[in-house]
Amino acid sequence: MSFLISSQRTFERDALSEAYYVISDVLGYKVHPLKSRVPGLAILRLNEETSPFSIIDEISQYIQKKGLLVACLKIVPLERLMKTNLSKIVENAFSLAKAKILPTHSWKVHVKKRQTNLRTFQVVEKVAEKINWGVVDLTTPDLEIRIEIVRDLTGISVMEPRFELSMVRLSHETSN
């Protein structure tokens, strides 16, 4: 279990510190920072078997009380973190999908990649061809198979789209 933290370029350390403070010092979870070597991105690995989605909900509650995070732009929960390898990505995505996507669910594969030779279409095609249940919905799915490729590390989650914690989206929601 991990979190992908995005920030503006050169603010990775600030964003990582901010997320670490909230998740570790305020909420009390043990996390370990990992360098991504990609500008604007950092990873926090969760050292315990707690749902990253429940932690996202706790961070959302913290933000409602204390205000938006300043350096973090987004926090994405990752259920699996592995070395980037197409067959491992497909295997792990399928395993999570099998456990979480019901035949009544709509879903889509959402790939974000940075500094890798893998092609988005290639990843989407290989993952999607293994899932033959539910309904594909590219605009408003119940669940998304989220694949975050960051050089030699890949994180995967099967999640409701609302679990991507975006400070920009939250600031628009609170201003309306």
Secondary structure, DSSP 4 states (H G I P E B T S, - for coil): -EEEEE-STT-HHHHHHHHHIIIIIIT---EEEEE--STTEEEEEESS---HHHHHHHHHHHHHHH---SS-SEEEEESEEEE--HHHHHHHHHHHHHHH--TT-EEEEEEEEES-S--HHHHHHHHHTT--SSEE-SSS-SEEEEEEEETTEEEEEEE-GGGSEEHHHHHHHHH-
